[in-house]
Amino acid sequence: MTELTSMRNIGKELERKLKIIGVNAAEDLKKLGSKETLFRLKQRFPEVCLVHLYTLEGAITDTNFNELSEETKKDLKSFSDEWK
């Protein structure tokens, strides 16, 4: 099992939150995907936002969150807007 903090964009605080919702390793995050993971995080931590979704997607795709494609950002923003 690969440590979450070994993934791009994942720091100690996000790792802590992910573990609380049962995402304990990089493989868990990849299996769930960024959207499902955000959905679960939002249930436990209502303050999570679009930046968290970008961070999760970047971790999964090994991309800095601020370097995601405009198309990907648009898709993720549309998903995030559903939970406001």
ROSE-4610 file (N, C-alpha, C; in Angstrom, 1 decimal, always signed):
// ROSE-4610
residu = [M/M/M/T/T/T/E/E/E/L/L/L/T/T/T/S/S/S/M/M/M/R/R/R/N/N/N/I/I/I/G/G/G/K/K/K/E/E/E/L/L/L/E/E/E/R/R/R/K/K/K/L/L/L/K/K/K/I/I/I/I/I/I/G/G/G/V/V/V/N/N/N/A/A/A/A/A/A/E/E/E/D/D/D/L/L/L/K/K/K/K/K/K/L/L/L/G/G/G/S/S/S/K/K/K/E/E/E/T/T/T/L/L/L/F/F/F/R/R/R/L/L/L/K/K/K/Q/Q/Q/R/R/R/F/F/F/P/P/P/E/E/E/V/V/V/C/C/C/L/L/L/V/V/V/H/H/H/L/L/L/Y/Y/Y/T/T/T/L/L/L/E/E/E/G/G/G/A/A/A/I/I/I/T/T/T/D/D/D/T/T/T/N/N/N/F/F/F/N/N/N/E/E/E/L/L/L/S/S/S/E/E/E/E/E/E/T/T/T/K/K/K/K/K/K/D/D/D/L/L/L/K/K/K/S/S/S/F/F/F/S/S/S/D/D/D/E/E/E/W/W/W/K/K/K]
num = [1/1/1/2/2/2/3/3/3/4/4/4/5/5/5/6/6/6/7/7/7/8/8/8/9/9/9/10/10/10/11/11/11/12/12/12/13/13/13/14/14/14/15/15/15/16/16/16/17/17/17/18/18/18/19/19/19/20/20/20/21/21/21/22/22/22/23/23/23/24/24/24/25/25/25/26/26/26/27/27/27/28/28/28/29/29/29/30/30/30/31/31/31/32/32/32/33/33/33/34/34/34/35/35/35/36/36/36/37/37/37/38/38/38/39/39/39/40/40/40/41/41/41/42/42/42/43/43/43/44/44/44/45/45/45/46/46/46/47/47/47/48/48/48/49/49/49/50/50/50/51/51/51/52/52/52/53/53/53/54/54/54/55/55/55/56/56/56/57/57/57/58/58/58/59/59/59/60/60/60/61/61/61/62/62/62/63/63/63/64/64/64/65/65/65/66/66/66/67/67/67/68/68/68/69/69/69/70/70/70/71/71/71/72/72/72/73/73/73/74/74/74/75/75/75/76/76/76/77/77/77/78/78/78/79/79/79/80/80/80/81/81/81/82/82/82/83/83/83/84/84/84]
x = [+0.8/+0.0/+0.9/+0.6/+1.3/+0.8/+1.7/+1.3/+0.6/-0.5/-1.2/-0.2/+0.6/+1.5/+2.6/+2.7/+3.7/+3.1/+1.8/+1.1/+1.3/+1.3/+1.4/+0.2/+0.4/-0.7/-1.2/-0.9/-1.5/-0.5/-1.0/-0.2/-0.8/-0.2/-0.6/-2.1/-2.5/-3.9/-4.9/-4.7/-5.6/-5.5/-4.3/-4.2/-5.0/-5.0/-5.7/-7.2/-7.7/-9.1/-9.5/-8.6/-8.9/-9.0/-8.1/-8.1/-9.3/-9.8/-11.1/-12.2/-12.2/-13.3/-13.0/-11.9/-11.6/-10.7/-10.1/-9.2/-7.8/-7.2/-6.0/-4.7/-4.9/-3.7/-4.0/-2.9/-3.1/-4.0/-3.9/-4.7/-6.2/-6.5/-7.9/-8.5/-7.6/-8.0/-8.2/-7.3/-7.4/-8.6/-8.9/-10.1/-11.4/-11.5/-12.7/-12.9/-11.8/-11.8/-12.0/-11.7/-11.7/-13.1/-14.1/-15.5/-16.1/-16.0/-16.6/-15.9/-14.6/-13.8/-14.3/-14.4/-14.9/-16.3/-17.2/-18.5/-18.4/-17.6/-17.4/-16.8/-15.8/-15.2/-16.2/-17.0/-18.0/-19.0/-19.4/-20.3/-19.7/-18.4/-17.8/-17.2/-16.7/-16.1/-16.7/-17.8/-18.6/-17.8/-16.6/-15.9/-15.0/-14.9/-14.1/-14.7/-13.8/-14.3/-13.7/-13.9/-13.4/-11.9/-11.1/-9.7/-9.3/-10.1/-9.8/-10.1/-11.1/-11.4/-10.2/-9.8/-8.6/-7.4/-7.2/-6.1/-6.2/-7.3/-7.5/-7.3/-7.9/-7.7/-6.2/-5.6/-4.1/-3.3/-3.7/-3.0/-3.2/-4.4/-4.7/-3.9/-3.9/-3.3/-1.8/-1.3/+0.1/+0.4/-0.5/-0.4/-0.6/+0.2/+0.0/-1.4/-2.1/-3.6/-3.8/-2.9/-3.1/-2.7/-2.2/-1.9/-2.9/-4.0/-5.0/-5.5/-5.9/-6.4/-7.7/-8.0/-9.2/-10.4/-10.4/-11.5/-11.8/-10.7/-10.8/-11.4/-10.8/-11.3/-12.8/-13.2/-14.6/-15.5/-15.1/-15.8/-15.9/-14.8/-14.8/-15.5/-15.5/-16.2/-17.7/-18.2/-19.6/-20.0/-19.2/-19.5/-19.6/-18.6/-18.5/-19.7/-20.1/-21.3/-22.6/-22.7/-23.9/-24.0/-22.9/-22.9/-22.8/-23.1/-23.1/-24.4]
y = [-1.2/+0.0/+1.2/+2.2/+3.4/+4.5/+5.2/+6.3/+7.4/+7.9/+9.1/+10.3/+10.5/+11.7/+11.5/+10.3/+10.2/+10.6/+10.9/+11.4/+12.9/+13.4/+14.8/+15.5/+16.6/+17.5/+17.1/+15.9/+15.4/+15.7/+16.5/+16.9/+16.1/+16.4/+15.7/+16.0/+17.2/+17.5/+16.8/+16.8/+16.1/+14.6/+14.1/+12.7/+12.3/+13.2/+12.9/+12.8/+13.8/+13.7/+12.5/+12.2/+11.0/+9.7/+9.6/+8.4/+8.3/+9.5/+9.5/+8.9/+9.1/+8.6/+7.3/+6.7/+5.3/+5.2/+6.3/+6.3/+6.3/+5.1/+4.9/+4.8/+4.7/+4.5/+5.1/+5.3/+5.9/+5.0/+3.7/+2.8/+3.0/+3.3/+3.6/+4.8/+5.9/+7.1/+6.9/+6.2/+5.9/+5.1/+4.1/+3.3/+4.1/+5.0/+5.8/+6.9/+7.5/+8.6/+9.9/+11.0/+12.3/+12.7/+12.5/+12.9/+12.2/+10.9/+10.1/+10.4/+10.6/+11.0/+12.3/+13.3/+14.6/+14.5/+13.7/+13.5/+13.0/+12.0/+11.4/+12.5/+13.2/+14.2/+15.3/+15.7/+16.8/+16.4/+15.1/+14.6/+14.8/+14.6/+14.6/+16.0/+16.7/+18.0/+18.9/+19.6/+20.4/+21.6/+21.9/+23.1/+22.7/+21.5/+21.1/+21.8/+22.1/+22.9/+22.5/+23.2/+22.9/+22.7/+23.4/+23.3/+21.9/+21.3/+20.0/+19.0/+19.2/+18.3/+18.4/+19.6/+19.7/+19.0/+19.1/+18.5/+16.9/+16.4/+15.0/+14.5/+15.2/+14.8/+14.9/+15.9/+16.0/+14.9/+14.5/+13.4/+12.1/+11.9/+10.6/+10.6/+11.8/+11.9/+12.3/+12.5/+12.9/+14.2/+15.2/+16.5/+17.5/+18.6/+19.7/+20.2/+20.4/+20.7/+22.0/+22.9/+24.2/+24.0/+22.8/+22.5/+21.6/+21.3/+20.5/+21.2/+20.4/+21.0/+21.8/+22.8/+23.6/+22.7/+21.7/+20.8/+20.0/+19.6/+18.8/+19.7/+21.0/+21.9/+22.2/+22.4/+22.7/+21.5/+20.3/+19.1/+19.1/+19.2/+19.1/+20.3/+21.5/+22.6/+22.3/+21.8/+21.5/+20.5/+19.5/+18.5/+19.2/+20.0/+20.6/+21.6/+22.3/+23.2/+22.5/+21.2/+20.4/+20.3/+20.5/+20.3/+21.5/+22.7/+23.9/+24.2]
z = [+0.0/+0.0/+0.0/-0.8/-1.0/-0.1/+0.6/+1.5/+0.7/+1.3/+0.6/+0.4/+1.4/+1.3/+0.3/-0.3/-1.4/-2.7/-2.7/-3.9/-4.0/-5.2/-5.5/-4.9/-4.3/-3.7/-2.4/-1.9/-0.6/+0.6/+1.5/+2.7/+3.9/+5.0/+6.2/+6.6/+6.5/+6.9/+6.0/+4.7/+3.8/+4.0/+4.2/+4.5/+5.8/+6.8/+8.0/+7.7/+6.9/+6.6/+5.8/+4.8/+4.0/+4.8/+5.7/+6.6/+7.4/+7.9/+8.7/+7.9/+6.6/+5.7/+5.1/+5.5/+5.1/+3.9/+3.5/+2.3/+3.0/+3.1/+3.8/+3.0/+1.7/+0.8/-0.6/-1.3/-2.7/-3.5/-3.3/-4.1/-3.8/-2.6/-2.2/-2.9/-2.9/-3.6/-5.1/-5.7/-7.1/-7.5/-6.6/-6.8/-6.7/-5.7/-5.5/-6.6/-6.9/-7.8/-7.1/-7.7/-7.0/-6.6/-7.5/-7.2/-6.1/-6.1/-5.0/-3.7/-3.7/-2.5/-2.0/-2.9/-2.4/-1.8/-2.4/-1.9/-0.5/-0.2/+1.1/+2.1/+1.6/+2.4/+2.8/+1.9/+2.1/+3.2/+3.2/+4.2/+5.6/+5.8/+7.1/+7.4/+6.3/+6.5/+5.5/+5.9/+4.9/+4.3/+5.0/+4.5/+3.3/+2.9/+1.7/+0.5/-0.5/-1.6/-2.9/-4.0/-5.3/-5.3/-4.6/-4.5/-4.1/-3.1/-2.6/-3.8/-4.6/-5.7/-6.7/-7.0/-7.9/-7.3/-6.0/-5.4/-5.5/-5.3/-5.3/-6.8/-7.7/-9.1/-9.5/-9.1/-9.4/-8.7/-7.6/-6.9/-7.7/-8.2/-8.9/-10.3/-10.9/-12.2/-12.2/-11.0/-10.8/-11.5/-11.2/-11.8/-10.7/-10.8/-9.8/-10.0/-8.9/-9.0/-9.9/-9.9/-10.7/-12.1/-12.5/-13.9/-14.6/-14.0/-14.6/-15.9/-16.8/-18.1/-17.8/-18.7/-18.5/-18.6/-19.5/-19.6/-18.3/-17.7/-16.4/-15.4/-15.3/-14.3/-14.4/-15.7/-15.9/-15.5/-15.8/-15.4/-13.9/-13.2/-11.7/-11.1/-11.7/-11.1/-11.2/-12.3/-12.5/-11.5/-11.2/-10.2/-8.8/-8.5/-7.2/-7.0/-8.0/-7.9/-7.5/-7.8/-7.4/-5.9/-5.2/-3.7/-2.9/-3.5/-2.8/-2.1]
